[in-house]
Amino acid sequence: MVPTDKESFDTLQKLQDYLVTRTPQPCGLNSKSFRMPKTAEGRPTRQNAPNLFLDGDTLAVFEQVPWREQHAAAASAGLTRDEALLHLRRLLERTAFL
């Protein structure tokens, strides 16, 4: 867990939401349903998963998608492509020595 400022968190959360819904997930897994609260039997509850965390694996996909898709994802978060990459690099710098 790495602390981040509110502005970066909000913009990266919007970027993450776009990437979860618009990019193919490995093996068809859905990161949102994986994080959904479950009952003792393992069945998902009807509650939505809290949006309190950023998924680094999902955000790392941003650098791997095609250039046009990067622009569309950044625009959905209210950023330019360069601003989105800057936010991701700042997050990477904070986790470099963990």
Contacts in CASP RR format, 6 or more apart in sequence:
PFRMAT RR
TARGET T0000
AUTHOR 0000-0000-0000
METHOD contacts of the structure
MODEL  1
MVPTDKESFDTLQKLQDYLVTRTPQPCGLNSKSFRMPKTAEGRPTRQNAP
NLFLDGDTLAVFEQVPWREQHAAAASAGLTRDEALLHLRRLLERTAFL
1 53 0 8 1.000
2 91 0 8 1.000
2 94 0 8 1.000
2 95 0 8 1.000
2 98 0 8 1.000
3 94 0 8 1.000
4 12 0 8 1.000
4 54 0 8 1.000
4 91 0 8 1.000
4 94 0 8 1.000
8 87 0 8 1.000
8 90 0 8 1.000
8 91 0 8 1.000
9 54 0 8 1.000
11 77 0 8 1.000
11 78 0 8 1.000
11 79 0 8 1.000
11 83 0 8 1.000
11 84 0 8 1.000
11 87 0 8 1.000
12 54 0 8 1.000
12 59 0 8 1.000
12 77 0 8 1.000
12 87 0 8 1.000
12 88 0 8 1.000
12 91 0 8 1.000
13 51 0 8 1.000
13 54 0 8 1.000
14 76 0 8 1.000
14 77 0 8 1.000
14 78 0 8 1.000
15 59 0 8 1.000
15 62 0 8 1.000
15 73 0 8 1.000
15 74 0 8 1.000
15 76 0 8 1.000
15 77 0 8 1.000
15 79 0 8 1.000
15 84 0 8 1.000
15 87 0 8 1.000
16 54 0 8 1.000
16 55 0 8 1.000
16 58 0 8 1.000
16 59 0 8 1.000
17 76 0 8 1.000
18 72 0 8 1.000
18 73 0 8 1.000
18 76 0 8 1.000
18 77 0 8 1.000
19 58 0 8 1.000
19 59 0 8 1.000
19 61 0 8 1.000
19 62 0 8 1.000
19 65 0 8 1.000
19 73 0 8 1.000
20 30 0 8 1.000
20 31 0 8 1.000
20 32 0 8 1.000
20 58 0 8 1.000
22 69 0 8 1.000
22 72 0 8 1.000
22 73 0 8 1.000
23 61 0 8 1.000
23 65 0 8 1.000
23 69 0 8 1.000
25 31 0 8 1.000
31 55 0 8 1.000
31 57 0 8 1.000
31 58 0 8 1.000
32 49 0 8 1.000
33 44 0 8 1.000
33 49 0 8 1.000
35 49 0 8 1.000
35 53 0 8 1.000
36 44 0 8 1.000
36 45 0 8 1.000
36 47 0 8 1.000
36 48 0 8 1.000
36 49 0 8 1.000
37 44 0 8 1.000
37 45 0 8 1.000
37 47 0 8 1.000
37 49 0 8 1.000
38 44 0 8 1.000
38 45 0 8 1.000
39 45 0 8 1.000
54 91 0 8 1.000
56 91 0 8 1.000
59 88 0 8 1.000
59 91 0 8 1.000
62 70 0 8 1.000
62 73 0 8 1.000
62 84 0 8 1.000
62 85 0 8 1.000
62 88 0 8 1.000
63 70 0 8 1.000
63 85 0 8 1.000
63 88 0 8 1.000
65 73 0 8 1.000
67 81 0 8 1.000
70 81 0 8 1.000
70 84 0 8 1.000
71 80 0 8 1.000
71 81 0 8 1.000
73 84 0 8 1.000
74 80 0 8 1.000
74 81 0 8 1.000
74 83 0 8 1.000
74 84 0 8 1.000
77 84 0 8 1.000
79 87 0 8 1.000
END
